[in-house]
Amino acid sequence: MNAGPRIDLHLHSDHSSDSSLSVSEIANAIAERGLQGFALTDHQSVEGHAEFVRVRNVHARLLLLRGVEVSAREGHVLVYGVSEVPPRGSPIAELLRWADDRRAVVLLAHPFRWVHGVGRAVAEGASVTGLETRNGRSAPSANAKAAEVAERRGLGTIGGSDAHLREEVGRAFTEFPAGVSTEAELLESLREHRTVAGGDSLAAGARLRLALRYASLRLGRGLRPV
């Protein structure tokens, strides 16, 4: 229905503690996979946004969206259209007020993932713009639950790879309306629920390998959460 640009709305660079991807590597991988852009959503960091200038020098046609993944009290939340990091650990209700003051857009990241997801009660009640219904690192069942809640509530839906490794980039994506060409238009499409989530979930074997990687990384951080 949308037939517009496909954009990976959930990606982590080396400005996140659990990724070693450079922003330039992400841009190259996005172009190789035939997508038209990406949002950089590092954990509690917007430092990678400064590298968008260099990306545009190489990939002039890529659509770029400033974002951040923040740890709210209830779980992980994606915030788009910001140049500063939202307060970490705040209740989602406070985060929404913070975002409203900045005309930012807030969606729940992988709401039904057992680690870092907000869970059903929050997904059912939070006054967010939408839910991530196709996360490239989540199980098909978790993504299906998110899609069901979003449809029943009339919320927007997005997809993102949640990539921390190059081979994961572009696994899931968001399709925007045709003709969208600026960050402002991307944000407005999100606000108006005019996006469609696409791409793949994560298969069982890959989820097991990912769980082992998570455990190793967390031990390396001294069990500190992301």
Secondary structure, DSSP 8 states (H G I E B T S, - for coil): --EEEEEEEEE--TTSTT----HHHHHHHHHHTT--EEEE--BT--GGGGGHHHHHHH-TT-EEEEEEEEE-SSSEEEEES-SS---TT--HHHHHHHHHHTT-EEEESSTT-TTT---HHHHHH---SEEEEEETTS-HHHHHHHHHHHHHHT-EEEEE--BSSGGGTTSEEEEEETT--SHHHHHHHHHTT--EEEE----HHHHHHHHHHHHHHHHHTTS---
